[in-house]
Amino acid sequence: MNMSNTFWSQQRVLVTGGSGFLGSHLCRPLVDCGAEVHATSRVERAQCDSEPRWRQADLADIGVARRLVSEIRPDIVYHLAGSVTAVPGKEFVLPTFHSLLTSTVNLLAAVTEIGCRRLILCGSFMEPDASQGLVTPASPYAAAKWAASGYGRMFQALYGTPTVILRTYMTYGPGQDRKKLIPATIGSLLKGVPPQLASGLWQADWIYVDDVLEGFLAAAHTPGLEGRTLELGSGTCVSVRTIVEELVAIMQPSVQPVFGALPDRPLEPVRVASTIESEQRLGWRPSTSLNAGLRRTVEWYSARENGINL
């Protein structure tokens, strides 16, 4: 990754949700380049020399958020913590409200009180597109992310909080939760169990995790981004069926996936990233092809299946 050690060695960085998929990938290069990295997790984690300085924290508690920011006084804040399920069940309304929206507002308030150089919020393509008129979120997750981004823009406009929102699309790669589509499919095929899937007709903009990280790293030091929402995606939509068929072609498994075994989710948006502004302002564009990204992902999970750590 193209990172300036000189810049990062002078930065104190807070990564919320540092033990999650994107957070864990982000912490590693920051630590390697000499940044003083503090990361939060909802569960207690053992401290290792080569890792960030771990803090157990639930940011849905305003007192916790204020103490965290006051003690660390970070230059750069990456807010990645929160529930990542887009399942539409009503049992997810309150958990996503608190883990995504309450935590974001609390962090915005705490950072605004103390001050920092840049606060980067992780948005989502699941957020409704207001340019299409009256819109309805497709899940509690989408509603909470939508509101959180709105608060981020409000804090920047009204209170001068140096907020940038990076709206990520369907990010995949090594270390993702095994319940997610790509790792779940890989896991089933490795075990010789036919993956049970929905129709596979839904299309999404898939982006490899290393490319997303490049955008997050650039957003920390690129000037003039405050108040902006930038999109990180490939700029192309690909169906779930195509993704799964690509995995089958790579892995050559002994079983085949079963499409139509599960119901499709209602109201799921089909959106493609608009990356023009990201390219112009960040100098960013994805460099990993879908085939290359899937191959790297398959290799990682296959190695783990065989007890090898890559």
N, C-alpha and C positions, 0 to 999 in steps of 0.2 A: 504494500500500500504506500501511496505517496504521502508521507507525513514528514513535517519538519520537526526534528528533535529539538531544535532551538526554541521553537514556539511552545511545544508541549512541555518541555522541561521547566517552563516558567509558569505552568498552569496548575491550579488546584481544581480538580474535576469531581463533580458528584454525578454518579449514574444511579438513578433509582431503578429498581428492577434489574439489578446487575447480575442476578443469577438466572434470569430468563434467557430465552433464545437469542434475541437481538442484543440484550445487555451483556451477556457473557462473551459474545463475539466482539463487542465494542470495547470491553475492559482490557482485553489482551493487548491490542496494539497501543492503547493509551499507556499501560504500564510499561510495555517494552520501550516506548519512546521517552520515558522519564517523567511523565506527568504524575502528580500526586493524586492518585485516584481513590475516592471513597465511594463505596457501592452499598446499596441497601438490599436487604432480602427480608421477607416476612418471617423467615425461620432463621434460627441461629446457625452460623457457619463457622467452621474452624478456620483460623487464620494461617495462611502460608506466605512465605517471603515473596514468592513470585506473583502473588495475587493482589487485588486492591484491598484497601482497609475496609473490612466488612462492618456494617451497622445493621442490627436487626431493627426494623422500623415499619410501622403501619401508618402511612401518610394520610389515612382517613381521619386520623386524630390530629387536630390542629396544633396541640401542644407538642406532639412528636415532631411535626413538620417544622415548627418554629425552632425547637431546640437543635434539630439536625442542621438546619441552615445557619443558625447562629454560631454553633460550635465549629462547623467546617469552614464557613465563609468562602464558598466556592467561587472561582472565576467563571467556570463553565458548568452549566447544569443540563444534563440529559434526563428527561423524564420519560422513562420507559415502563414504569411499574403499572400493574393493573391486570385485570382479567382479560383473557384473549379469546374467549369463546364467543362465537357469533350465533350460537344455537338460540332460536327464538322463544324458548320456553319461558313462561312467566316466573318460574323459580329463579331466573337469572336477573330479574329487574333490580332488586335491591342490592345483590352483590356487585353487579356491574356499576350501578349508580355510585356506590361508595368507593369501590376500588379504582374506578376510572374518573368519575366526575368530582366527587368530594376530594379525593387525593390531589387532583390537578388544581382545584381552586385553593386548597390549603397551601400547596407548594407555591403557587403564584403569589398568594398573599405574603408568605414568609420571605420569598425572594425579593418582593417589592419593598418590604420593610428593611431588609439588610443590604440589598443591592448585589448585582453581579454583572459580569461582562456580557453574557449571552445565556438565555434559557431556551433550550430546544425541546419542543413538544413533539411527540410521535403521534401524528394523525393517522387516519385510515381511509382507504378508498370506499369503505362501507358507509362513510358519512354521506347523507343525502346531498345531491347536487342542487343547490338553490336556484341555479340558472335555468333549471327545467320547470320552474313554477312551483306549484304546491306539491310538496314531496313528503313521504312518510318513511321514517327509518324502518329497516327490515328486521331489526332485532334490538333488544335492550343494549347490546354492545354498541350498535351503530348510533343509537340515540345518545348514549353517554359520551361517545367520542365526538359526535357532532356538537354537543353542548360544551364539552371541554375545549374544543378548538375555538368556539365562539367566545368563551371566557378568556382564552389566551389573546385573541385579537383585541378584546375589550380592555384588558389590562395594559396592553401596549399602547392603545390609542388614548386612554384616559389617564394612566398613571406612569407612562413611560417605561414600563417593564420591557427589557430588551428581548422580546419573545419572537421566536421563529418556529413555524410549524412545518414539519416535513411529513407529507402525506404519503405513506408507504402503500404499495400494492401487494400482491400475493407473494410475500417473501418466503423463500424455502432454502434449505441447505442443511449441512451437518448440525446435529445437536437440537433439532426441532422436536417438540413434543411428539411422542410416538402415536398420539391419537390423531394428529393432523393427517390430511390426505396422503401426501407423498411418503412420509415415513411409515404410516400405517400400511400403505400398499406394498412398500418395499419389505416391511417386516413379514407380512403375510406370504409374499412370494418366496422369501428366504426360507420360511417354515414349510412351504409346500401346501399352504392353505389358500384356496381361492378367495381373493378379496371381495367382500360384499359391498357393492357401490350403488349409488343412485343412478339416474339415467346417463350421467356423464355429459349431458348436453350443455350444462352451464359453462360459460366462458369467463376467463379472468386474465388479467395482466400479471404474468409470473416474473419474478425478479430474484436473482440469486443473492444470497445474504452478503457476500463480499462487495457487490456493487452498491447495495444499500448503505453499507458501512462507509464507503467512499463519500457518499453524499452527506452522511452525518458528520464525518470528520471535517469536510470542507465547510460545512455550515457553521462550525465553531469560530472560524477565523476570517471568513469572507465578510468584508464590510458592507453596510447598507442593506442588510436583510431584515431588519426589525419590522415586525408587523406583517411579514409576507408568509404565504403558504406556498411551498414548493412541492412538486410531485416527483416521487421516485418510483419509476416503473420502466418496463421495457418499451412501452409504446405500441404493443401488439397484444391482441387477445387470442388465447388458445383455450380450447375446450378441455374439460376434465378428462374426457375420453381420450383425447390426443395425448395428454400427459401420461395417462396410465398405459396407453399403447406404446409410448416411447420407453417407459420403464420396462415393459415386457420385452421390447426389442433389445434393450441393453442387457437385461438379466437372463433372457432365454430360460424362463422357469419351467417347471414340470406341470404347473397348473395355469389356468386362465382366469382372469377376473370375471365376476358376474355383475353385469350392469342391470339396473332395474330392481335389484334386491331390496333397496332402501328407497324411501320417498324423497323427492326433491324438496329442498327448503323453499318456502314461499317468499316472494318479493325480493329474492337475492338480486342485487344490482349487477348489471354488466357494464363495466366502465374500463376505459383504457387511459393510461396516464398521459397527461399533457406535459411533456418534458422540456419544452422550448425554453421556458424561463429558468429551469434548473440548469440547462446547458449554458445559457447566456450568463447567469449570475454566479453559478458555482464552478463553471467549467467542467461540469459533470455529465457523463453519459455512461450507460451500462456497457460493459466489455465482455461479459460472459454469455455465451450462447446458451439456449435452452438445453441442447444436447450435452454440452460440456458441464453445465451446472448439475444436471440430473446424474451424469456419470460420476461426478465428484461426490454427490450425495449418496449414491448407491455404494460407492467404494467405502465411504465412512461407515455406513450402517452395516455393510457386509463384514468389515474388519471388526466392528464391535460384536457382531454375532459370533465371530471366531475368537473373541477375547483379545483383540489387538487394539491398542489405543493409537490413533493417528494424530 
